[in-house]
């Protein structure tokens, strides 16, 4: 099986999130009844007590590899990627994206104001606000991450939301009057994740090389992805009731991604291949 040539780390990590949400939706302990808040399942897909072992094992390996890749990449800026998500209405996705962008702009303006104050001996100091600004909006990226495609933007926002949860960041937020900015950003972030299928299931309307080298993690994640896709595809058997529907349900995010990368390839102008080696600490790129 050959994975798309344009595949980058953001695709793999986002795909892991989407597949994880679908697996959680389809799993139900024996005797467990469906609850009102349970994620929707398409026609033909029935809940199961556990994934078939030949799917569960490669899925766990892929989940672990993608998690390790994501943890490593938390030390650097996000890579470029391309994914168009379907399921919720275009209007909701657009509203969620606009709301998230606006909240990040508001937070940037508040943080810039706090960082511009002179030192007055109080704690936290404006230098702490400048530290936070450097973590969230480092040059030359600044706010440009909110203009990226959904998968890239999500990866960048998750990294920054984790920074905002740190004790030092929370002190800056509280003492410099950014609490309302932060609360509204948290709500907008959650809406974005739901609208684009990163934190919930979205169904279609119709039913050891050092701190700067991520190639080992990238290679492991790609190999694990290839394996889990192959195992899920092989599970579909016309003679086994429900197997084809389950396989299609679990593979839907991957199929979306491949289609989206194909569209981007046809639209994009010719360009030189990207360098395979990882970028320096703090820079963007692949993986």
Phi and psi in degrees as a GROMACS rama.xvg file:
@    title "Ramachandran Plot"
@    xaxis  label "Phi"
@    yaxis  label "Psi"
@TYPE xy
-109.317  122.183  UNK-2
-78.0913  155.77  UNK-3
-55.6835  137.201  UNK-4
-63.9509  -30.6263  UNK-5
-81.457  -2.72095  UNK-6
-56.7747  132.083  UNK-7
-128.54  173.889  UNK-8
-59.3744  -38.6123  UNK-9
-61.4238  -36.6901  UNK-10
-61.1769  -46.1638  UNK-11
-65.1412  -45.2709  UNK-12
-67.1848  -44.0823  UNK-13
-64.3313  -38.8638  UNK-14
-62.8475  -40.0122  UNK-15
-59.2689  -43.0968  UNK-16
-62.1238  -43.8037  UNK-17
-67.5921  -43.148  UNK-18
-67.0837  -35.837  UNK-19
-62.1629  -41.0129  UNK-20
-64.2104  -38.5182  UNK-21
-70.6244  -39.1716  UNK-22
-65.3496  -41.8622  UNK-23
-62.1138  -34.7467  UNK-24
-69.9163  -32.3924  UNK-25
-89.0981  -17.3258  UNK-26
-84.5294  134.523  UNK-27
-151.594  126.595  UNK-28
-56.5234  153.625  UNK-29
-58.1637  132.632  UNK-30
84.84  -9.67612  UNK-31
-73.0922  137.841  UNK-32
-99.334  151.265  UNK-33
-68.1499  133.544  UNK-34
-101.478  161.373  UNK-35
-61.2246  -34.1712  UNK-36
-88.0203  2.77109  UNK-37
-65.3948  148.458  UNK-38
-63.309  146.251  UNK-39
-70.3835  146.288  UNK-40
-120.201  139.071  UNK-41
-72.7816  166.328  UNK-42
-59.7773  133.881  UNK-43
96.526  -13.7428  UNK-44
-99.59  119.135  UNK-45
-107.531  145.212  UNK-46
-61.5271  148.827  UNK-47
-129.205  151.947  UNK-48
-70.8499  -30.4996  UNK-49
-158.238  151.441  UNK-50
-66.5952  148.403  UNK-51
-55.0168  139.303  UNK-52
-52.6742  -36.4743  UNK-53
-72.7758  -11.4617  UNK-54
-99.9357  -39.8648  UNK-55
-61.2971  -45.0037  UNK-56
-62.8331  -52.0688  UNK-57
-66.0577  -30.0096  UNK-58
-63.7033  -44.2416  UNK-59
-63.4609  -37.7306  UNK-60
-65.7721  -41.9379  UNK-61
-65.9999  -43.2859  UNK-62
-58.7026  -44.7854  UNK-63
-66.2867  -41.8374  UNK-64
-66.859  -42.0274  UNK-65
-66.9681  -36.3746  UNK-66
-65.5606  -40.9907  UNK-67
-64.8431  -41.6735  UNK-68
-62.53  -42.3059  UNK-69
-64.8742  -40.5375  UNK-70
-63.4113  -41.2035  UNK-71
-63.9617  -43.6637  UNK-72
-72.4038  -12.1468  UNK-73
-64.1003  -17.3412  UNK-74
-85.4501  -6.45541  UNK-75
-134.958  170.593  UNK-76
-72.7892  161.186  UNK-77
-72.446  153.223  UNK-78
-86.9137  166.743  UNK-79
-81.079  148.417  UNK-80
-159.965  176.014  UNK-81
-145.513  121.638  UNK-82
-152.666  131.709  UNK-83
-113.575  124.78  UNK-84
-104.086  141.16  UNK-85
-117.819  164.188  UNK-86
134.451  -72.7013  UNK-87
-74.0474  167.378  UNK-88
-68.0379  153.798  UNK-89
-60.1495  -36.371  UNK-90
-64.061  -41.1903  UNK-91
-68.9939  -42.181  UNK-92
-61.9994  -42.6047  UNK-93
-63.6351  -42.6886  UNK-94
-66.2317  -40.7938  UNK-95
-64.9512  -39.5112  UNK-96
-67.7283  -44.0362  UNK-97
-64.1119  -43.1765  UNK-98
-61.777  -42.2295  UNK-99
-64.3242  -45.8679  UNK-100
-58.8951  -44.6519  UNK-101
-63.7105  -39.3089  UNK-102
-68.9846  -35.6973  UNK-103
-68.1477  -37.5332  UNK-104
-64.243  -41.8734  UNK-105
-63.7035  -41.7907  UNK-106
-65.4739  -38.7895  UNK-107
-62.9628  -41.5023  UNK-108
-66.207  -42.1043  UNK-109
-63.0268  -46.5244  UNK-110
-63.7913  -39.8506  UNK-111
-63.0141  -39.1415  UNK-112
-63.7141  -44.5537  UNK-113
-65.6445  -38.6248  UNK-114
-68.6447  -22.7194  UNK-115
-85.7009  -3.68281  UNK-116
-71.8755  156.871  UNK-117
-86.0407  156.816  UNK-118
-66.7912  132.472  UNK-119
-130.603  11.3461  UNK-120
83.9745  -3.79398  UNK-121
-88.6204  160.401  UNK-122
-120.052  134.51  UNK-123
-69.9436  159.122  UNK-124
-94.8609  164.641  UNK-125
-55.7005  -26.1324  UNK-126
-66.0162  -31.1305  UNK-127
-67.2715  -38.1685  UNK-128
-65.5422  -35.9849  UNK-129
-68.3999  -35.9331  UNK-130
-60.6003  -45.6478  UNK-131
-63.782  -41.5741  UNK-132
-61.4013  -40.3029  UNK-133
-66.0081  -30.7524  UNK-134
-73.9121  -38.7193  UNK-135
-87.2449  -37.8186  UNK-136
-131.797  56.255  UNK-137
-67.252  145.449  UNK-138
-73.8712  146.93  UNK-139
-90.8402  2.92154  UNK-140
-65.9461  -48.7888  UNK-141
56.8046  -124.099  UNK-142
-96.2849  6.25251  UNK-143
-65.1897  -17.4989  UNK-144
-62.7001  -24.0053  UNK-145
-77.0584  -6.51741  UNK-146
-97.1172  -3.04897  UNK-147
-75.9482  170.929  UNK-148
-68.496  160.06  UNK-149
-49.1536  -45.9706  UNK-150
-66.3347  -42.5838  UNK-151
-66.6237  -43.7229  UNK-152
-62.4684  -41.259  UNK-153
-61.6854  -46.9904  UNK-154
-60.7741  -41.1987  UNK-155
-67.1975  -40.0721  UNK-156
-69.7999  -40.0043  UNK-157
-58.7433  -43.6656  UNK-158
-59.7978  -43.8391  UNK-159
-73.4418  -34.1921  UNK-160
-64.5424  -34.9907  UNK-161
-65.1894  -38.0805  UNK-162
-62.7017  -41.944  UNK-163
-65.7161  -22.2311  UNK-164
-80.2254  -13.9713  UNK-165
-65.8678  151.868  UNK-166
-58.7  -41.7596  UNK-167
-64.1982  -40.706  UNK-168
-67.6308  -40.6616  UNK-169
-63.6563  -35.1479  UNK-170
-64.8067  -42.0604  UNK-171
-62.7215  -45.2074  UNK-172
-59.9319  -45.4852  UNK-173
-70.1336  -47.1606  UNK-174
-77.7246  -22.6273  UNK-175
-103.396  14.1904  UNK-176
74.8068  32.5514  UNK-177
-103.008  12.7382  UNK-178
-60.7616  -45.427  UNK-179
-66.6738  -37.7103  UNK-180
-59.8776  -45.6517  UNK-181
-66.3506  -44.2754  UNK-182
-62.0361  -42.3091  UNK-183
-67.7853  -33.5561  UNK-184
-66.9291  -41.4304  UNK-185
-59.051  -44.3998  UNK-186
-64.9488  -42.2725  UNK-187
-67.1877  -36.509  UNK-188
-63.709  -44.0613  UNK-189
-63.6308  -40.0248  UNK-190
-64.4276  -40.8122  UNK-191
-61.6213  -45.7692  UNK-192
-61.0556  -38.9778  UNK-193
-71.494  -43.3786  UNK-194
-63.7665  -34.7989  UNK-195
-100.816  6.51711  UNK-196
78.8155  21.31  UNK-197
-87.5173  -23.7647  UNK-198
-121.767  1.37426  UNK-199
-153.561  166.175  UNK-200
-79.44  130.075  UNK-201
-115.289  117.822  UNK-202
-98.0171  148.397  UNK-203
-66.6391  152.746  UNK-204
-60.5247  -29.9197  UNK-205
-91.7588  39.6943  UNK-206
-106.526  14.9685  UNK-209
109.618  173.061  UNK-210
-73.3758  -15.0559  UNK-211
-108.493  1.25348  UNK-212
-112.828  106.165  UNK-213
-98.4577  13.8224  UNK-214
-61.9905  -38.344  UNK-215
-61.52  -44.6064  UNK-216
-66.4074  -38.2051  UNK-217
-65.7313  -44.6079  UNK-218
-64.0839  -42.2709  UNK-219
-63.8739  -40.8165  UNK-220
-66.8842  -40.6052  UNK-221
-63.4977  -45.1294  UNK-222
-63.8406  -39.9177  UNK-223
-68.3303  -37.2373  UNK-224
-63.7382  -47.058  UNK-225
-57.103  -41.8799  UNK-226
-66.449  -45.6206  UNK-227
-69.0396  -35.2826  UNK-228
-65.005  -43.2018  UNK-229
-61.2659  -42.8648  UNK-230
-67.033  -38.8856  UNK-231
-68.6732  -41.2416  UNK-232
-61.0323  -41.255  UNK-233
-71.095  -16.49  UNK-234
-71.4783  -27.6227  UNK-235
-69.0414  116.805  UNK-236
-139.206  118.207  UNK-237
-55.1894  -24.2774  UNK-238
-87.341  -5.68057  UNK-239
-110.936  107.546  UNK-240
-55.6912  132.461  UNK-241
84.1831  -13.4011  UNK-242
-68.1593  -39.7424  UNK-243
-68.0912  -39.811  UNK-244
-66.0912  -41.5225  UNK-245
-63.9882  -44.6668  UNK-246
-61.9627  -43.2607  UNK-247
-64.1208  -38.6628  UNK-248
-64.4877  -44.7821  UNK-249
-72.846  -30.5695  UNK-250
-88.4112  -8.68322  UNK-251
-53.6094  -45.4341  UNK-252
-61.8046  -37.1184  UNK-253
-66.599  -42.1835  UNK-254
-62.1418  -42.6476  UNK-255
-57.6822  -46.6423  UNK-256
-61.7627  -45.0675  UNK-257
-62.2438  -43.4506  UNK-258
-61.9774  -41.5752  UNK-259
-66.7691  -42.5764  UNK-260
-63.8546  -35.88  UNK-261
-64.3113  -41.966  UNK-262
-64.5353  -41.4012  UNK-263
-64.8296  -37.9899  UNK-264
-64.0575  -40.4208  UNK-265
-70.3469  -30.4855  UNK-266
-85.676  -29.6113  UNK-267
-73.1001  142.18  UNK-268
-70.5876  158.273  UNK-269
-62.3753  140.007  UNK-270
-149.408  163.856  UNK-271
-69.9612  146.983  UNK-272
-60.1214  145.333  UNK-273
-74.5648  150.171  UNK-274
-67.2507  137.015  UNK-275
-73.889  -35.5484  UNK-276
-64.9118  151.395  UNK-277
-72.7761  153.042  UNK-278
-77.31  167.026  UNK-279
-62.4579  163.163  UNK-280
-55.6993  130.766  UNK-281
90.4564  -5.49012  UNK-282
-98.7487  163.317  UNK-283
-87.3496  178.837  UNK-284
132.413  -167.979  UNK-285
-117.881  132.741  UNK-286
